[in-house]
Amino acid sequence: MFGKLLNHTTDGQTVTLHYEKQTAYLHVLTDTIINVFVPFHTKEHLSKAIEGGKEQPVSFTLQQDQESLVLSTPALSCRIHDDFKLDFHDKDGNLLCADYRGRRIPRFTLQESLVELSRKEGHEVNLSDTVDHPVQCVKTLDEGDCIYGLGDKTGVLNKRYYEYENWNSDIPDPHEDCFKSLYKSIPFFIILKEKGIYGIFYDNTFRSYFNFGKENNSYYSFGSTDGNLDYYFIGGSSMPEILTDYTYLTGRMPLPQKWALGYHQSRWGYDSEETFRGIAKKLQEHRIPCDAIHFDIDYMERYKVFTWDKTRFADAKTLLSDLKKQGIKAVTIIDPGVKVEKDYPMYEEGISNGYFVKTPQGDTYVNAVWPGDAVFPDFGRPEVRSWWGEHLRFYTELGVSGVWNDMNEPASFNGPLPDDVVFTDEDRTTTHAEMHNVYGHNMAKATYEGWKNLTGKRPFVITRACYSGSQKYATAWTGDNQSLWTHLRMAIPQQCNLGLSGMPFIGTDIGGFGADTTPELMARWIQTGCFSPLFRNHCAIGSMNQEPWLFGEEVLSIYRKYVELRYSLLPYFYDLCRVCEQTGLPVIRPLVLHYENDRNVRNMNDEFLIGESLLAAPVVDQGVTRRLVYLPEGVWYDYWTHEEYQGGQYYPVDAPLDVCPLFVKAGSVLPKAPAQMYVGQIPDPELILELWPGTGSYVHYRDNGEDFSYRDGAYNEYLIENRDGQEAGIRKLHEGYTDYPDIKMVYISRKKRA
């Protein structure tokens, strides 16, 4: 395809490679990041994920030997061959990644005699040996390679042997392992080798495909229907380093407001002022701490965005004010589809300014969503984002505290949007085929920037659809899951892979969105969900209500126990969000992130870390009251009993219905808060420091939890030295905020197991 390498030129840190049939580029961004770029579609990168310049000064060399041109940085080398075949090595010369040279041979083929029979039975049959895409790359796989990331795709943690598509999709069917695409397109993955590790970010917004060894165990491929070959090779010595570099490129989650880390109650079907007041009253009566109630589409006037139904909500402003006095914030859903209706301001303004996407013939494109016929804002245009953001004033003036963007794949009811619908990418005209996967991303950006401008506070924005880099603007949830044990099990690898894909503030609908949950399933789901950064119980109209008091006193007591656990650990969660903003490391982490050399954790689907100090091993199967738990190297303590365990082995652990097995790493410091019904109920609470046996250190962070003044230095950082769980030393690393009224030390005594 490329032919022989004729010559090369260098301009700064970009190497231009002149082949017989094509020109390609390698751009050295840092010691560990090299961009590979072939301009098939446009001469520019036009990235939606990467904002601002990312190039750092790097001293690199180019040397020609008999076989190749070798580009070397202090951390990586790339051997450049004819036909644009690239081989990446680490600084010690170990081969990390090589382009595949052989013939593509699928592992499984179907005899022609069986093709017709299979089709008669309704099976989809692919007759071609391989699937080629207009833009693609094929690379070698070694026997022990494990693959992680790619967002919230269904299935297990390790994506080896599976194939996926990036095309943001609203699919109402129960999501099973065979689903190739869901709501999000995050084209980043990490390959952990027996010796070495690397990441690849394939920055292409067209419909994309990833085959991780399903076609053949010797290679993997990624490609797209259009666009450029534009990927970033990221090398490093550990998985945290890879993730830190990836989030350096695409951005990191800013600190959320503290209340956003609290418990959220929601349901599609809360449809009146009386319902919301009743839910708030029940939460208080049953002593369930809560910081937010979500308003689904029922609050709108005939599902029109930026409206509030005055029949069922006579005085929305007073309602929201009364809820806020109880510590409960309002989060409102907003869909992108604007109803086609004369004299409806959002529609009329958008039409008069030409703000909606158009058909190839120049007419405003119309499809249908909840309000019926609807039109779609062209969020790729800065003026449209500003227009949308300014209209958020409607919500801020009513007292709304956060926004929940839904249906932003964009979803539609009268068939999908055609690929040739005309969209805009900043100042460039393009099509739906290119902008589909970043529609939710651009809507989140519009919402985040608008909310920040209007309030000055850290915006709380939830999104269903997103792309790489959306973590700068929004939290996310895994979409319309179901009240199924399989979906509870899947929640762990989904959230872990989202975290490994740079999207750390995530969660699942606790109890399941669709179908009907059971008391046991709800009890087990709250035990997993209380560790999700986005901590929300949500379900669909027509399904069983999922308020915790509806499942009997035993489940209610369990539910309260784990919501209270979450609130006690809020200082720890907030610290982890600070770490995420600084390093890109997520809150929920697969064990492999910190123990990548331990073969036992490379396919661990039912345990996870919360930071580095806590390990959760929830029960995710019906009827189970005792489970096998693996603890990695080191010493660990049972959170509930304080019993000591030696790591590097499996243990059978009791897990009755009210117990989620939870372990603390030796030497940990766990910052905690006193009991509260909502964040801020105690205006300036004391800090409780739990010091667990062992030696270690911990950095704790404190600011006002609301605005961006911390970026100007208005925060405190404390270094806490844990001296074998018997005494502690505290000193300030940074002082720019008020001190705690009191710091209480709690020393945990080790207990030997019987």
KETORDREN-540955 format. One record per residue (C-alpha): x, y, z; residue in one letter. Coordinates in steps of 0.1 Angstrom, whole numbers, plus 2048, in hexadecimal, padded with zeros to 3 digits. Layout:
! KETORDREN-540955
XYZa/...
***
This chain:
! KETORDREN-540955
800800800m/81C818809f/8398097F6g/85E8107FDk/86A82B814l/87B8447FDl/88785E816n/87D872834h/87F895841t/87D8A4864t/86B8C3870d/86F8C9895g/8628A98A5q/84F89D886t/85E88486Ev/84F88384Ct/85386283Al/851862814h/846840806y/8418377E1e/81B83A7E4k/81484D804q/82186681Dt/82085E843a/82A871862y/839868884l/83688489Eh/84A8808BEv/8348908DAl/8478848F9t/86186A901d/845850903t/82B85C8EAi/82F85A8C4i/8138648ACn/80F85088Dv/7FC863872f/7F285B84Ev/7DB87683Ep/7C286282Bf/7A5879832h/7B289B83Dt/7D58A9840k/7CE8B4864e/7C88A0883h/7A78B188Dl/7A689F8AEs/7888A28C4k/7998918E1a/7BB8A48E2i/7B98C98E9e/7D78E08E9g/7FB8D88E1g/8098B88F1k/82C8B98E3e/8488BA8FDq/86C8BF8F4p/87C89D8ECv/89F8958E1s/89B8798C7f/8B186A8ADt/8AC85C88Al/8C484187Eq/8C482D85Dq/8CF80985Ed/8CD7ED844q/8AA7E484Ce/898803859s/898827864l/89982888Av/88984489El/8948448C2s/88A8588E1t/897852904p/87B83A90Ba/87182B8E9l/87D8228C7s/86981D8A7c/87780A889r/869817869i/8677FE84Ch/85B7FE828d/8357FD823d/833812843f/8387F485Ak/84180087Dl/8517EE89Ad/8527FE8BDf/86C7F48D7h/8717FF8FBd/891810907k/8A17EE90Ed/89A7E18EAg/87D7CB8F3n/8637C98D7l/8427D78E3l/82E7DA8C3c/8337D089Fa/81E7D4880d/8127B2873y/8237A7853r/81378584Cg/7F377C839r/7D378084Dr/7C475E854i/7A475B869p/7A3740883r/781735879f/770732857t/74F72484Cl/74C70B830q/739718812e/7216FB815s/715708837l/71272C82Dv/6EF72A81Ee/6E271483Bl/6EF72D854s/6DE74A843r/6BD737841k/6BF733867e/6C375986Ag/6E975A871h/6FD777863e/71A76884Fv/73A779844n/748768826l/76977B824s/78776D835d/79078E845t/7807B0849v/7947CD83Ad/78C7F1841h/79581082Dp/7AC81B849v/7BB80085Fq/7DA7F3871c/7E37CF879v/7FC7C7895k/80A7A78A3t/7FE7978C3l/8137818DAd/8057638EDe/80377490Fg/7F7796904d/7D97A4918c/7C47C290Bi/7B17DB920y/79E7FB91Ag/7878058FEl/76D815916g/74E803922d/74C7E7909k/7397C9915t/7497A9921g/7687A2936v/7867B8941l/79F7A9929n/7947B0905k/7AB7968F5r/7997808DBy/77B7988D8y/7717B18BDe/7607D38C1y/7537F18AEe/7538158B7n/7328238ADw/71E8348C9n/6FF81F8CBs/6DF8208DFd/6D57FB8DFi/6B87F38F6p/6BE7CD8F6d/6CF7BE915p/6F47C4910h/7077A390Ee/72B79A907d/7247978E2c/71C7BD8DEf/7367CD8C9k/72C7F18D0s/71B8058EBl/71782A8F3y/73B8358F4k/7588358DCs/77A8368EEi/7948298D6p/7B08248EFf/7BD8028FBf/7DB7F590Fi/7EE7D5906i/7FF7C5923l/81A7AD918k/82E79392Ae/84B7AC928k/8407CF921g/8207E491Di/8137FE905y/7F48128FCg/7E481C8DBi/7CC8398D7f/7BC8378B4y/7AF85A8AFd/795855894n/77085E899t/76184B87Cf/752828882r/76F81488Es/7777EF893y/78D7DD8ABf/7957B88A8n/7AB7AD8C5f/7B678B8B9g/79477C8B1k/79C77A88Ce/7BE76A894n/7D27658B4n/7F17738A3s/7E579689Cy/7CC7B18A5y/7BF7CD890s/7AD7EF892f/79F803876g/78381A86As/76B82084Dt/77C842846d/79385C855g/7B885C85Bn/7CF842869l/7D6856888d/7E28448A7y/7F884B8C5y/8108318D0f/8168348F6i/832821907g/83B81F92Bg/847808947s/825803958s/800805952m/7FC824967p/816835952e/80482C932i/7E383A940l/7F485994Dt/80286092Ad/7E1859919y/7CE871930t/7EA88A92Ay/7E0889906l/7BA889909t/7B589B92Ag/7AB89294Dr/78C894962m/78B8B5976p/7828B399Al/75C8AE99Fp/7488C09B9q/7488AB9D9k/7228A69D9w/7258959B7a/7368789C9l/7188729DFg/6FA85C9D9y/6E28649BCh/6BE8579BAq/6AC856999s/691846984r/68184B963w/65D85096Fg/66186998By/64888097Ad/63A899993s/6448B19AFe/63389B9C8e/64887D9BDt/66988F9C2f/65E89C9E4r/65387A9EEg/67486A9E4i/6888849F7a/67287EA16k/676858A14k/69C85BA11l/69D86FA31q/684858A43e/69983AA3Bh/6BA84CA42r/6C9847A1Fi/6E2862A18p/6DD8739F7c/6EB8919E4d/6D78919C4a/6B68879B4i/6B688598Eh/699892978f/69487C95Ad/68088693Bi/66088894Ed/6678AB95Cy/6668BB939m/6488CA927e/6418AF90Cr/6668A590Dy/6728C7900k/6958CF90Dv/6988EF921f/6748EE92Dt/6648E394Ew/6408D594Fd/62C8EE963k/60E8D6966t/6208BC97Br/63A8D4989f/6288F4993a/6479049A1d/6678F3998a/67D90D9A7k/66D90A9C9t/66F8E49C6l/6948E49BFl/69A8FD9DBs/6878E89F4d/69B8C99E9l/6BC8DC9ECk/6B38E6A10k/6B28C1A17q/6D58BDA07g/6C78AE9E6i/6D28BD9C5k/6BF8BA9A5a/6CF8AB986v/6BA8AE966t/6BC89A946i/6C08AC925i/6BE89C903d/6CD8AB8E3p/6AD8A78CEg/69A8C88CCv/6758C58C4k/6688D28A3v/64E8EB8AFe/64490D8A4k/64A9288BEd/6609118D4y/67E9278DBp/69990D8D9m/68C9018B7y/6869248A9e/6A89318B4e/6BA9138A6g/6A8915885i/6AD93A881s/6D2937888n/6D8917874g/6E3904893y/6D68E288Bf/6E68C7875v/6DA8C6851k/6D38AE835t/6EB8AE817p/6D18C3805q/6D38DF81Fg/6B38D8832d/6B28D4858t/6B48AF85Fy/6968A1873v/693880885n/67F8768A4a/6878728C9v/6728768E8w/6608978DEp/6588898BCg/66789A89Dd/6888A98A8a/6A78BB89Bv/6CA8B78A7f/6E28D38B1p/7038D489Ed/7198D38BDf/7398D28A8g/7348F88A3r/74290E8BFp/7249268BCe/70B90A8C0v/71D8FE8DFr/71C9218EDs/6F79258E4w/6EF9048F6w/70590D914g/6F492E918e/6D291E918h/6DD90A937l/6D492A94Ar/6B191D94Af/6BC901961y/6D5915977t/6BB92F97Fe/6A391598Al/6BD9069A2g/6C88E798Ev/6EA8DA999s/6F48C397Dg/6EC8B795Av/6E789494Cw/6EC892926n/6D9874917d/6D08678F5m/6F08788E7n/6FE85D8D2e/6E986C8C2p/6CC8548C6a/6AE8578AFs/68C8458ABf/687846885n/6A683387Cg/6CA83E880p/6D685F873l/6E485A84Fp/70A85C84Cd/707879834d/6F489184Bv/7088B184Bv/71A8B986Cf/7368D2875t/7578CD885d/7608EF893e/763903872d/7648E585Ar/7468D5849t/7448AF84Dt/72A893852t/71987E86Ch/731862863a/74E875872e/73C88788Em/72586C89Bh/73D85E8B5n/7468818C2v/72288F8C4y/71E8878E9g/7428948EFh/73A8B58DFn/7188B88F2m/72B8B1913a/7448CC90Ak/7288E5903a/7178DC924t/7378DD939y/7428FE92Ce/72090E92Dg/71A902951w/73D90E95Ck/73793094Dn/71593495Dl/71E928980t/74392A985g/740908996k/74E8E698Br/7338DA973p/7238B897Af/71B8AA957v/712886950i/71387892Dt/70885791Dr/71C85A8FDa/7408668FBc/7628648EAy/7868658F7s/78B88590Ag/767888916s/774883939q/77E8A8939k/7598B1937y/743896945a/73E87895Bt/72D85A94Ba/71883B952w/71781A93Ft/6F4821931g/6D580C931d/6DF7ED944n/6C77D3951q/6BD7C4972s/6D17A596Bl/6ED79397Ew/70179395Et/6FF7B995Dh/70B7BB981l/7287A5978r/7307BA959m/72F7DA96Da/7527D397Bi/7667CE95Bp/7527E994Aq/75B803964q/77F7F7966c/7847FA941n/77481C941l/78D82795Bg/7A9818946l/79C82C929s/7A084D93Bg/77B850945m/77C84E96Bp/75C85D978f/74484196Fi/72982B97Cg/70D813973t/6E881697Bd/6E680499Di/6CC7E999Cg/6CA7EA976g/6B780295Ff/6A07EA94Eg/68D7CB95Aa/6867C497Ed/6A07C0999t/69D7A99B7t/6A57AF9DCp/6C579B9DAe/6D17AB9BAl/6CA7CD9C8m/6DE7C59E8a/6FB7B89D4r/6FA7D59BBw/6FC7F09D6i/71B7DF9E3q/72C7E39C2t/71C8049B8g/7278169D8c/74B8169CBf/7428249A9s/74B8499A6p/728850998l/7128419B3f/6EE8409A4r/6D082A9A8n/6BC82D987h/6A1819975c/68881B959a/663823958i/650803956g/6697F096Bs/6677E9990m/66E8089A6n/6918059B6q/69081C9D4e/6A28099F0p/685808A08w/6707F39F0l/6847D39F5f/67E7CCA1Ag/6907D5A3Ae/6AE7BEA34e/6B77CDA12v/6B07F0A1El/6C87EBA3Bs/6E37DEA23i/6DC7FBA0By/6E0814A27r/700803A33k/712807A11y/70582BA0Av/712834A2De/733823A25l/736838A05r/730858A18y/74A84FA33s/763849A17l/75B86AA04l/77C87AA0Dp/78E85C9FFy/77A85D9DFf/7818839DCy/7A687C9E0d/7A58639C4l/79487C9AEc/7B08949B5r/7C98789ACv/7B687298Cc/7B8897982e/7DD896987q/7E6874979t/7C8866966g/7C784897Dl/7A283F983p/78F83A9A3v/78481699Bi/7A180298Fr/7A67DE983p/7C07CB998l/7D67C8979v/7DC7EE979l/7F27EB998h/7FB7C6996y/8027C1971e/81D7A6977n/80479198Bd/7F5778972r/7D877198An/7C9794984v/7CC79895Fr/7AA78A959n/79A79497Bm/77679D974n/76679C996d/77E7B19ACe/78A7D49AAf/79E7EE9BCl/7928109C9i/7B28249C7g/7CF80F9D4e/7C380A9F8s/7A27F89F4l/7997D79E2l/7757CE9DDa/76A7AA9D4a/7447AD9D2p/72D7909CDv/71F7919AAv/70C7709A8d/6EA7669B5q/6E97529D6g/70E7559DDv/71875BA02t/73C750A00r/7557589E5r/7797549DBl/78D7749DEv/7B07799CFy/7C77929E1l/7E679E9CFp/8087A19DEe/80C7B2A00g/7F87B1A20v/7D37B8A20w/7B97BDA3By/7947B4A3Bd/7827D6A3Dy/7667C8A53w/7797B0A6At/79D7BFA69h/7AA79CA63e/7CC79AA52e/7D2788A31y/7F3781A1Fq/7F078B9FAg/7F97779DBg/7DE75C9E1q/7B97539E1y/7A37529FFy/77F745A04p/76D762A15v/74B763A25d/73377BA14a/71077AA23p/6F7791A12l/7017B0A26d/7267ACA1Fv/73B7B7A02c/75E7A9A07p/7747C8A0Al/79A7C9A12f/7B27E4A1Cv/7D67E4A12k/7EF7E4A2Fa/7FC806A38g/7DE818A29s/7D0838A36v/7AB83CA2Fl/79D85FA33p/77985FA3Ek/75D877A46a/743876A63p/72086AA5Ba/70C882A46q/6EB881A32m/6FA896A17y/71B8A7A0Ev/71C8C7A22g/7038BEA3Dq/7208C3A55i/72F8E4A48p/7528DCA51d/7558B8A5Dp/7738A9A6Fe/78B893A5Cl/78D86FA68i/7AD85CA5Fl/7AD837A61e/7D0829A63l/7D3804A5Bw/7F07EEA67p/80F7F2A52g/82580EA46t/81A826A2Bg/81484AA21s/7F685CA13y/7EE87EA04v/7CC88DA0Eh/7BD8AA9FBy/7A48C5A07r/7938E29F6d/7708F29F5n/7628D79DFg/74F8EE9C8e/7629069B1d/78390999Ff/79691E9B9s/7AB8FF9C0y/7BC90599Fr/7C99269ADd/7D79159CCg/7B89159E3a/7BD8F29F1y/7D08DFA0Cn/7E48BFA08e/7EF8AAA25y/80988FA26l/800874A3Fi/81A85BA4Ae/80C83BA57n/82582BA70r/819807A72d/7F6811A7Bg/80181DA9Dq/809842A98e/80885BA7Ca/81A87AA71g/809896A5Ei/8188B3A4Br/80B8CBA31k/8188C8A0El/8038E6A03h/7EF900A16e/7D5916A05g/7B590DA17y/7A690BA3At/7B08EFA51d/7998D4A5Fy/7898DDA80p/7968BBA8Cd/7A989DA80i/7A087CA91k/7B885FA90m/7AA83BA90v/7C4820A93y/7B97FEA86i/7C77E0A99s/7D17C2A85r/7BE7A2A8Ck/7CC77FA84k/7B5768A71r/7A974AA84a/
***
